[in-house]
Amino acid sequence: MRSRNLGSVFSKLRLRSSAVGLTLKVFIVLPTIAVFCSGLPAQATNGYFSHGYGIKYKSLAGAGAALALGPIATATNPGAMAFVGTGYDISLSIFNPNRQYTVTGQPTEKTDSEKACPLDLFGLAPGTVSSDSQVFFIPSLAGNWTLNEDETMFLGVAVFGNGGMNTNYPTATFDPKGMFDDTSPTGVDLSQLFLAPTFSFTLAEIHGLGISPILAWQRFEANGLAGFGKMGLSSDPAKLTNNKHDSGFGAGLRVGYLGELLDFASFGASYQTRIDMAELSDYAGLFAEQGDFDIPANWTAGFMMGFTGMGMAFDVQQVLYSDIASVANPLLPNLDESRLGDAKGPGFAWRDVTTYKIGAWYMNNAGWMFRAGYSQADQPIPSSDVLFNILAPGIIEKHLTLGISKPVSDEKELNISISRAFSNTVSGPNPLEMPGQQTIELKMDQWEFGVGLSW
């Protein structure tokens, strides 16, 4: 009896030692991979947040607050991790955003005396210009491990990203006549990477709670904006543009709940705090509050109804862009009283984005899981602020998604997804021209193809 008891004790110790050792490896390996992934621009979909994280969730247009489909669930709802068990996700997506702007109307001709005070006469060259850099590779990975024999406590970690304020126009957009000697291509590049360790646990077997401290890293670059500095519109022209990439870290928190309402229905919700990021000091003359560019708070809530081999999920998500001055401040009237980089300096005038997502799935007798989803979002850019948003045309509203999963062994599953973000346009006047002189139209559409492995 004593021997059997000791054997049981040593068995438990080995189990816990193995879990701790594996967790330590993950915390060493995943940040290393994160450094590699950080060089890859991430996707712009709902603003510059992804419509979903992980292949299965992308297949459902991101509808997943009430679903536990694998360790990458923590990117949407840490509470779902309490029902995932031990497992791993790895995926790679090929992302194809197509962005362009069209200027209609000739710029106002300026006399020599007017050139000395050009604030309200900042015309652009007419025509259509498309952004280069149209193909990106987007990786994500995650794992989750059981911490006790009762399988009521779990530790997970995930690496995923945001981004998409990425444009690369092969023209001097804001210096069409060569007045400011700025011949560099015009555009910006934003990437945001998240490392999210997660602790989750179950209560009464039907309630899951999770908490994820989030370590965030972002980098940013802007080119072709020297004209704004030479017009006296920046508080620090040397830190406005063409300073290569600047980067910084930040931290925040996401909490989540997933619970069973009925045998066939669940509810999930999560909230992520605003992530306070280090200032991008090399662009203190561009972003409001001397280079401040925090990541906005966001929340999501959803229901799931599922029966044997089929089901549906519905989510609502909101990203609070309006709380971030560098993103939300409008160009006018702020430019009348402040300069780029000031506390109330102009930004992109982005509004909050609310997205409604619906997804459905069906499994056939051969074990193939088919998924489909649709999402409808507000686009954040008002027609009065299209000029500055040539740099960041995050105007997508509608996504249609499809996906397939197929077991390839007893423990492994292959996942494939395709997402189509339908073309959308926003047009409005050039606010730094004579009234009625020029109209600017922004246009964007996207494709995304993903493949992943779960085990």
C-alpha positions as CSV (number, residue, x, y, z in Angstrom):
1,M,0.0,0.0,0.0
2,R,2.8,2.4,1.0
3,S,4.6,1.6,-2.2
4,R,1.6,2.3,-4.3
5,N,1.0,5.6,-2.5
6,L,4.6,6.7,-3.1
7,G,4.2,5.7,-6.7
8,S,1.2,7.9,-7.0
9,V,3.0,10.8,-5.4
10,F,6.0,10.4,-7.7
11,S,3.6,10.2,-10.7
12,K,2.0,13.5,-9.7
13,L,5.4,15.1,-9.2
14,R,6.5,13.9,-12.7
15,L,3.3,15.3,-14.2
16,R,3.7,18.6,-12.6
17,S,7.5,18.8,-13.4
18,S,6.8,18.0,-17.0
19,A,4.1,20.7,-17.2
20,V,6.4,23.3,-15.6
21,G,9.4,22.3,-17.8
22,L,7.2,22.5,-20.9
23,T,5.9,25.9,-19.9
24,L,9.4,27.2,-19.3
25,K,10.4,26.0,-22.8
26,V,7.4,27.8,-24.3
27,F,8.1,31.1,-22.6
28,I,11.7,30.9,-24.0
29,V,10.8,29.7,-27.5
30,L,7.7,31.8,-28.3
31,P,9.3,35.2,-27.6
32,T,12.1,34.2,-29.9
33,I,9.6,33.3,-32.6
34,A,7.8,36.6,-31.8
35,V,10.9,38.5,-32.6
36,F,11.0,36.9,-36.0
37,C,7.3,37.5,-36.6
38,S,7.6,41.1,-35.6
39,G,9.1,42.0,-38.9
40,L,6.0,41.0,-40.8
41,P,3.2,43.6,-41.3
42,A,-0.1,42.3,-39.9
43,Q,-3.5,42.7,-41.4
44,A,-5.9,45.6,-41.6
45,T,-9.5,44.5,-41.4
46,N,-11.8,46.1,-38.8
47,G,-9.8,49.3,-38.5
48,Y,-6.4,47.8,-37.9
49,F,-7.7,44.9,-35.7
50,S,-8.0,41.5,-37.3
51,H,-11.5,40.1,-37.9
52,G,-10.3,36.9,-36.2
53,Y,-7.2,35.1,-34.8
54,G,-6.4,31.6,-35.8
55,I,-7.6,29.7,-38.9
56,K,-10.8,28.2,-37.3
57,Y,-11.9,31.6,-35.9
58,K,-11.0,33.4,-39.2
59,S,-13.3,30.8,-41.0
60,L,-16.2,32.0,-38.8
61,A,-15.5,35.7,-39.5
62,G,-14.1,36.0,-36.0
63,A,-17.3,34.8,-34.3
64,G,-15.8,33.0,-31.3
65,A,-16.3,34.6,-27.9
66,A,-18.5,31.6,-26.9
67,L,-16.3,28.9,-28.6
68,A,-13.3,27.0,-27.4
69,L,-11.6,26.0,-30.7
70,G,-8.0,25.8,-29.6
71,P,-5.3,27.7,-27.7
72,I,-5.4,30.7,-30.0
73,A,-8.9,31.3,-28.4
74,T,-7.1,33.5,-25.8
75,A,-6.7,36.2,-28.4
76,T,-10.5,36.6,-28.4
77,N,-11.6,35.2,-25.0
78,P,-9.2,33.9,-22.3
79,G,-12.1,32.3,-20.5
80,A,-12.4,29.8,-23.4
81,M,-8.9,28.4,-22.5
82,A,-10.5,26.6,-19.6
83,F,-12.2,24.2,-22.0
84,V,-9.4,23.8,-24.6
85,G,-7.3,21.2,-22.6
86,T,-3.7,20.6,-23.6
87,G,-3.1,21.5,-27.2
88,Y,-1.3,23.6,-29.8
89,D,-2.1,25.8,-32.8
90,I,0.2,27.1,-35.5
91,S,-0.9,28.9,-38.6
92,L,0.3,31.0,-41.5
93,S,-1.8,33.3,-43.6
94,I,-1.1,35.0,-46.9
95,F,-2.6,38.4,-46.8
96,N,-3.4,40.5,-49.9
97,P,-4.6,44.1,-49.2
98,N,-5.3,46.3,-52.2
99,R,-5.3,50.1,-51.4
100,Q,-5.6,53.1,-53.6
101,Y,-6.7,56.7,-53.6
102,T,-8.1,58.9,-56.4
103,V,-7.9,62.7,-56.6
104,T,-10.4,64.5,-58.8
105,G,-9.9,68.2,-59.6
106,Q,-6.8,70.3,-60.3
107,P,-4.9,71.9,-57.4
108,T,-5.3,75.7,-57.1
109,E,-2.6,77.6,-58.8
110,K,-0.7,79.8,-56.3
111,T,1.0,83.1,-56.8
112,D,4.4,83.8,-55.3
113,S,2.8,85.7,-52.4
114,E,0.3,82.9,-51.7
115,K,3.1,80.3,-51.4
116,A,4.4,82.2,-48.3
117,C,1.1,81.3,-46.6
118,P,-0.1,78.0,-48.1
119,L,-2.1,76.6,-45.1
120,D,-5.4,76.4,-47.0
121,L,-3.9,75.6,-50.3
122,F,-2.4,72.1,-50.2
123,G,-3.5,70.6,-53.4
124,L,-2.7,67.1,-54.6
125,A,-1.9,65.8,-58.1
126,P,-5.1,64.5,-59.8
127,G,-5.2,60.8,-60.7
128,T,-5.3,57.3,-59.2
129,V,-2.4,55.9,-57.2
130,S,-2.2,52.3,-55.9
131,S,-0.1,51.2,-53.0
132,D,2.7,48.7,-53.6
133,S,3.5,45.9,-51.1
134,Q,0.4,43.8,-51.7
135,V,1.4,40.4,-50.2
136,F,2.3,39.7,-46.6
137,F,2.8,36.5,-44.6
138,I,1.1,36.5,-41.2
139,P,2.1,33.8,-38.6
140,S,0.4,33.0,-35.3
141,L,1.0,30.3,-32.7
142,A,-0.4,29.2,-29.3
143,G,-0.3,26.4,-26.7
144,N,-2.3,25.4,-23.6
145,W,-1.3,23.0,-20.8
146,T,-3.2,21.3,-18.0
147,L,-1.8,22.2,-14.6
148,N,-3.5,19.6,-12.4
149,E,-4.9,16.1,-12.6
150,D,-8.4,17.3,-12.2
151,E,-8.0,19.4,-15.4
152,T,-9.5,22.4,-13.8
153,M,-6.5,24.8,-14.1
154,F,-4.6,25.6,-17.3
155,L,-1.7,27.7,-18.4
156,G,-1.4,28.9,-22.0
157,V,0.4,31.4,-24.2
158,A,-0.2,32.8,-27.6
159,V,1.6,35.1,-30.1
160,F,-0.5,37.1,-32.6
161,G,-0.6,40.5,-34.2
162,N,-2.4,43.6,-35.5
163,G,-1.4,46.1,-38.0
164,G,-2.4,47.3,-41.4
165,M,-1.8,51.0,-41.4
166,N,0.5,49.9,-44.1
167,T,0.8,51.9,-47.3
168,N,3.5,52.4,-49.8
169,Y,2.6,54.8,-52.6
170,P,5.2,55.1,-55.4
171,T,4.8,58.8,-55.6
172,A,5.4,62.0,-53.6
173,T,1.7,62.3,-52.7
174,F,2.1,65.4,-50.5
175,D,4.6,67.2,-52.7
176,P,3.1,66.9,-56.2
177,K,4.9,70.0,-57.5
178,G,8.2,69.4,-55.8
179,M,7.8,72.5,-53.6
180,F,9.2,70.8,-50.6
181,D,12.0,68.7,-52.2
182,D,10.3,65.5,-50.9
183,T,10.8,62.8,-53.5
184,S,10.5,59.8,-51.3
185,P,7.5,57.4,-51.7
186,T,4.6,58.1,-49.4
187,G,3.2,55.8,-46.8
188,V,3.3,54.4,-43.3
189,D,4.0,51.0,-41.8
190,L,2.5,49.8,-38.5
191,S,2.9,46.4,-36.9
192,Q,1.7,45.3,-33.5
193,L,2.7,42.1,-31.8
194,F,1.1,40.5,-28.7
195,L,2.5,37.9,-26.3
196,A,-0.3,36.7,-24.1
197,P,0.3,34.2,-21.3
198,T,-3.1,33.0,-19.9
199,F,-4.2,31.4,-16.7
200,S,-7.6,29.9,-16.8
201,F,-9.8,27.6,-14.6
202,T,-13.2,26.0,-14.5
203,L,-15.9,26.4,-11.9
204,A,-18.6,23.7,-11.5
205,E,-17.4,22.2,-14.8
206,I,-19.6,24.7,-16.9
207,H,-18.0,28.1,-16.2
208,G,-14.6,29.1,-17.4
209,L,-12.6,32.2,-16.3
210,G,-9.4,33.4,-17.8
211,I,-6.9,36.3,-17.4
212,S,-4.2,37.3,-19.8
213,P,-1.4,39.8,-19.0
214,I,-0.5,41.2,-22.4
215,L,3.0,42.2,-23.5
216,A,2.8,44.3,-26.6
217,W,5.4,45.5,-29.0
218,Q,4.9,47.8,-32.0
219,R,6.9,49.5,-34.6
220,F,6.1,52.4,-37.0
221,E,7.6,54.2,-39.9
222,A,6.3,57.1,-42.0
223,N,7.7,58.5,-45.2
224,G,6.8,61.4,-47.6
225,L,5.4,63.9,-45.1
226,A,8.0,66.6,-45.2
227,G,5.6,69.0,-46.7
228,F,3.6,69.2,-43.5
229,G,6.8,70.2,-41.7
230,K,7.9,72.8,-44.2
231,M,4.4,74.4,-44.1
232,G,4.9,74.9,-40.3
233,L,2.3,72.3,-39.5
234,S,4.5,70.1,-37.2
235,S,5.7,70.8,-33.7
236,D,9.0,69.0,-34.5
237,P,9.7,68.6,-38.3
238,A,12.8,66.6,-37.6
239,K,10.6,63.9,-35.9
240,L,7.8,64.0,-38.5
241,T,8.9,61.7,-41.3
242,N,11.6,59.6,-43.0
243,N,13.1,58.4,-39.7
244,K,13.0,54.7,-40.4
245,H,11.3,52.4,-37.9
246,D,10.8,53.4,-34.3
247,S,9.5,50.8,-31.8
248,G,8.4,50.4,-28.2
249,F,6.8,48.1,-25.7
250,G,3.7,48.3,-23.6
251,A,1.5,46.2,-21.4
252,G,-2.2,45.6,-20.7
253,L,-4.7,43.0,-19.6
254,R,-7.5,40.9,-21.1
255,V,-10.1,39.0,-19.0
256,G,-12.8,36.7,-20.2
257,Y,-15.6,34.4,-19.3
258,L,-17.2,31.4,-21.1
259,G,-20.1,29.5,-19.6
260,E,-22.7,26.9,-20.5
261,L,-26.3,28.3,-20.5
262,L,-27.9,25.1,-21.7
263,D,-26.7,21.7,-23.0
264,F,-26.7,23.3,-26.5
265,A,-26.0,27.0,-25.8
266,S,-23.1,29.0,-24.3
267,F,-22.3,32.6,-23.7
268,G,-18.8,34.3,-23.7
269,A,-17.5,37.8,-23.1
270,S,-14.1,39.4,-22.7
271,Y,-12.6,42.9,-22.2
272,Q,-9.1,44.1,-23.0
273,T,-7.8,47.3,-21.3
274,R,-6.1,50.1,-23.1
275,I,-2.5,49.1,-23.6
276,D,-0.2,51.9,-22.6
277,M,2.7,51.9,-25.1
278,A,6.1,53.6,-25.0
279,E,6.1,56.8,-27.1
280,L,7.4,56.6,-30.6
281,S,9.9,59.4,-30.0
282,D,11.2,59.5,-33.6
283,Y,7.7,60.5,-34.6
284,A,6.9,63.0,-31.9
285,G,6.3,65.6,-34.6
286,L,3.6,63.4,-36.2
287,F,1.4,61.7,-33.5
288,A,-0.5,63.8,-31.0
289,E,0.9,63.9,-27.5
290,Q,4.5,63.9,-28.7
291,G,4.5,60.4,-30.3
292,D,2.0,58.7,-28.1
293,F,0.3,55.7,-29.9
294,D,-1.5,53.5,-27.4
295,I,-3.5,50.4,-28.3
296,P,-7.3,51.0,-27.7
297,A,-9.4,49.1,-25.3
298,N,-11.9,46.7,-26.8
299,W,-14.6,44.2,-25.8
300,T,-16.5,41.3,-27.3
301,A,-19.5,39.2,-26.4
302,G,-21.1,36.3,-28.1
303,F,-23.6,33.4,-28.0
304,M,-23.3,29.9,-29.4
305,M,-25.9,27.3,-30.2
306,G,-24.7,23.9,-31.2
307,F,-26.0,20.4,-31.8
308,T,-24.3,17.2,-33.0
309,G,-22.1,18.2,-35.9
310,M,-23.5,21.6,-36.5
311,G,-24.0,25.0,-34.9
312,M,-24.0,28.8,-35.1
313,A,-22.2,31.6,-33.3
314,F,-22.9,35.3,-33.1
315,D,-20.6,38.0,-31.7
316,V,-20.5,41.7,-31.2
317,Q,-17.1,43.5,-30.9
318,Q,-16.2,47.1,-30.3
319,V,-12.8,48.8,-30.6
320,L,-12.6,52.1,-28.8
321,Y,-10.4,54.0,-31.2
322,S,-11.9,57.3,-30.1
323,D,-10.0,57.1,-26.8
324,I,-6.6,57.4,-28.5
325,A,-5.8,61.0,-29.4
326,S,-3.3,60.3,-32.1
327,V,-5.8,58.1,-33.9
328,A,-9.1,60.0,-33.0
329,N,-8.2,63.7,-33.3
330,P,-9.6,65.3,-36.5
331,L,-7.4,67.2,-38.9
332,L,-9.7,70.3,-38.7
333,P,-10.4,72.3,-36.6
334,N,-7.4,70.9,-34.6
335,L,-5.0,72.1,-37.2
336,D,-6.2,75.7,-36.8
337,E,-5.1,75.7,-33.2
338,S,-2.4,73.0,-32.8
339,R,0.3,71.4,-34.8
340,L,1.1,67.8,-35.5
341,G,2.6,66.3,-32.4
342,D,0.9,68.7,-29.9
343,A,-1.4,67.3,-27.2
344,K,-4.4,68.3,-29.3
345,G,-2.6,67.9,-32.6
346,P,-4.4,66.5,-35.7
347,G,-4.8,62.7,-36.1
348,F,-6.8,60.4,-38.3
349,A,-10.2,61.2,-36.9
350,W,-11.0,57.5,-36.4
351,R,-14.3,56.7,-34.7
352,D,-15.1,53.6,-32.7
353,V,-15.7,50.5,-34.7
354,T,-18.5,48.1,-33.8
355,T,-18.5,44.7,-35.7
356,Y,-21.3,42.1,-35.9
357,K,-20.1,38.6,-36.7
358,I,-22.0,35.4,-37.4
359,G,-20.5,32.0,-38.1
360,A,-21.9,28.5,-38.8
361,W,-20.3,25.0,-39.0
362,Y,-21.3,21.5,-40.2
363,M,-19.5,18.2,-39.9
364,N,-20.2,15.4,-42.4
365,N,-19.9,11.7,-41.9
366,A,-16.3,11.6,-43.2
367,G,-15.2,13.9,-40.4
368,W,-14.8,17.0,-42.6
369,M,-15.7,20.2,-40.7
370,F,-17.0,23.0,-42.9
371,R,-17.2,26.6,-41.6
372,A,-18.6,29.9,-43.0
373,G,-18.9,33.4,-41.6
374,Y,-19.9,36.9,-42.3
375,S,-19.2,40.2,-40.5
376,Q,-20.4,43.7,-40.9
377,A,-18.4,46.6,-39.3
378,D,-18.5,50.3,-39.1
379,Q,-15.6,51.8,-40.9
380,P,-13.8,54.5,-38.8
381,I,-13.1,57.3,-41.3
382,P,-15.4,60.2,-41.8
383,S,-15.6,61.8,-45.3
384,S,-14.3,65.1,-43.9
385,D,-10.9,63.4,-43.1
386,V,-9.9,61.5,-46.2
387,L,-6.8,63.6,-46.8
388,F,-4.7,62.3,-43.9
389,N,-6.2,58.8,-44.2
390,I,-4.6,58.3,-47.6
391,L,-1.9,57.0,-45.3
392,A,-4.2,54.6,-43.4
393,P,-7.3,53.7,-45.5
394,G,-8.8,51.2,-43.0
395,I,-12.3,51.3,-44.5
396,I,-13.3,47.7,-44.8
397,E,-16.9,46.9,-43.7
398,K,-17.9,43.5,-44.9
399,H,-16.1,40.1,-44.7
400,L,-17.2,36.7,-46.1
401,T,-15.2,33.7,-44.9
402,L,-15.0,30.0,-45.5
403,G,-13.0,27.2,-43.9
404,I,-12.4,23.4,-43.8
405,S,-10.9,21.3,-41.1
406,K,-9.9,17.6,-41.5
407,P,-8.2,15.2,-39.1
408,V,-4.9,14.0,-40.5
409,S,-4.1,11.6,-37.6
410,D,-5.5,10.7,-34.3
411,E,-4.2,13.9,-32.7
412,K,-3.6,16.3,-35.6
413,E,-6.0,18.4,-37.6
414,L,-5.4,20.4,-40.7
415,N,-7.2,23.8,-41.0
416,I,-7.7,25.9,-44.1
417,S,-9.5,29.3,-44.4
418,I,-10.2,31.9,-47.1
419,S,-11.4,35.4,-46.3
420,R,-12.8,38.1,-48.7
421,A,-13.0,41.7,-47.5
422,F,-15.3,43.3,-50.1
423,S,-14.2,46.5,-51.8
424,N,-15.3,49.7,-50.0
425,T,-14.8,53.4,-50.8
426,V,-15.0,56.7,-48.8
427,S,-14.8,60.0,-50.5
428,G,-14.7,63.6,-49.4
429,P,-13.2,67.0,-50.1
430,N,-9.5,67.9,-49.7
431,P,-9.8,70.1,-46.6
432,L,-6.6,72.0,-47.3
433,E,-7.7,73.2,-50.7
434,M,-10.2,75.8,-51.8
435,P,-13.8,74.6,-51.2
436,G,-15.0,72.4,-54.0
437,Q,-11.6,72.3,-55.7
438,Q,-10.6,68.7,-55.1
439,T,-12.3,65.4,-54.1
440,I,-10.3,62.5,-52.6
441,E,-11.6,58.9,-52.8
442,L,-10.1,56.1,-50.7
443,K,-10.6,52.5,-51.9
444,M,-9.6,49.1,-50.3
445,D,-10.3,45.4,-50.7
446,Q,-8.6,42.3,-49.3
447,W,-8.0,38.6,-49.7
448,E,-6.6,36.3,-47.1
449,F,-5.7,32.6,-47.4
450,G,-4.7,30.6,-44.3
451,V,-3.4,27.2,-43.4
452,G,-2.8,25.8,-39.9
453,L,-2.2,22.7,-37.8
454,S,-3.8,21.9,-34.5
455,W,-2.7,19.0,-32.3
